[in-house]
Amino acid sequence: MLTAEKNRLPGAPPPVRKDIKAHIQWLEKRLRDTDHQTRLKLEANPNWRAKDDLLQGVPGIGETTATSLLASLPEWGRINRRQIAALVGLAPFNRDSGQFRGKRTIWGGRAQVRCSLYMATISAIRCNPVIRPFYQRLREAGKPPKVAITACMRKLLTILNVMMKNQTAWDPGYSINA
């Protein structure tokens, strides 16, 4: 809604702009308040705080991403790598029919988690000692950038799932085999 209002502002007639600006300010305040309340609840619970600390210990995962992942994916550590990839929408599904063999594509799943993970992966490609070489290896093998990023997203998701399952902190050596 905030994006819609910001997009609507430039084309609005002058008498309406004041109301749109007031609505944008109200939406931004509500968003800040909601984020703050979510953060307070997360920090008040020792179990959630421990999970948050584990997630934020991974290079590329920040406070916003960790909060979003914890809120949107309560199944952390309770399902295997294939199930969590399908749940998030990062599992490749075929488009086959009879003799026809289509491309494998990702689809479905939880879009909000996928969006958060995408931004974390973009950051991880720059600073994570496991994801960065993995991305470079895929690009050198001729994979298109979006395919390589998607593969890195799935690898990062798998690593995070194993960390949550075992309640272990980030360790680049451990994560290479995840």
Beta strands, then each sheet from edge to edge (+ up, - down):
strand 1: 92-93
strand 2: 105-106
sheet 1: 1+ 2-
end
